Amino acid sequence: MKAIAIQPGAGQPHWVDRTQPTITAANQVLLRVLRVGICGTDREEILGGRSKAPDGQKELVIGHEMLGRVEKVGDQVTRAKPGDLAVFTVRRVCGECLPCAMNRPDMCLTGKYQERGIWGMDGYQTEYVVDQEQYLVRLAPELADIGVLAEPMSVAEKAIDEAGRIQAGRLPQASAAPDWWFGRPCLVAGLGPIGLLAALALRVRGAAVYGLDIVPEASARPQWLLAIGGQYINGQEIPPDKIASLRRSMDVIIEAAGIASLSFNLLDALGANGVMVLTGLPDGDRPIELNGAALVRGLVLGNQAIAGSVNAARDHFQLGVDDMLSAELRWPGHVAKLITHRYAAQDFATGFSQHPDDEIKAVIEWAR
């Protein structure tokens, strides 16, 4: 079967031939790949960024955002049947630490995890894939057009889940109020796919969502946010340290821009007892200057918390799938507008090499 691969550290994506996988264990599921998303991680890998081929191989099949249809299941599989839409998660357990033993490789302690399409395991830019049922999430048929967004949605869901857990553990009103998110002022910084999907998940929960970016309000991403009831803040007009005075202090900030200096400047917009979760990965190693004393004073006197969040567990994928279905019922057809560019598998080179200004999410179509 055909697959799209790279040689880690060098070279462009190219066709490779792989043996079509088959079910070899009772807990496995075989998926036919329908489409696979292209994201910044893929493009960084192509440019020589962090990636690792499977042991004994020189090439890595890329792609970690996928949607497939179940072709066959092992005898012990109970959560899926042939014909179902489904996705596989990304990270795999190390086999040594307690979080991985609890199927939480996103919190791996050893660093010996593997990631499909990124680190030590072939990914999903191919015709068929096999994996264990514990890494599978089934999707409703209504999500056929947008299910490929499940992986970036899971990253947003984990960040929101961690923010909620932190607040529930320290704020008496958070643990006592089942609708704590309703009306809560939340800022999402960076309106890429993960930022917009975080805004979507927050709006499903009833939060008052503000999106921060530096593009004109009339452009596609702010307009997508406005259509689900969010409010847009143009960072070129209102810098982060002025957001609180011009708008309102935020109870929760989800940072999805991957800009180190912005992350610290956003603390000026964070209200008392607020929490900020960082999901973006800054490029380079350029140092930044901080007023350390003022920053620490604000954190301490304001009872503020900062957390980092990476990857996601299967439960976060499930949360994302559930929220996308809720969003599809509330704003029919709107989520699909995030997928702005679709490329046939044979045109993959164009999809990876081009990144037009109007692109939000691009996908490779393998099958219908």
Secondary structure, 3 states (H helix, E strand, C coil): CEEEEEECCEEEEEEEECCCCCCCCCCEEEEEEEEEEECHHHHHHHCCCCCECCCCCCCEECCCEEEEEEEEECCCCCCCCCCCEEEECCEECCCCCHHHHCCCHHHCCCCCCEEECCEEECCCCECEEEEEHHHEEEECHHHCCCHHHHHHHHHHHHHHHHHHHHHHHHCHHHHHCCCCCCCCEEEEECCCHHHHHHHHHHHHCCCEEEEEECCCCCCHHHHHHHHCCCEEEECCCCCHHHHHHHCCCEEEEEECCCCHHHHHHHHHHEEEEEEEEECCCCCCCCCCCCCHHHHHHHHHHCCCEEEECCCCCHHHHHHHHHHHHHHHHHCCCCHHHHEEEEEEHHHHHHHHHCCCCCCCEEEEECCC
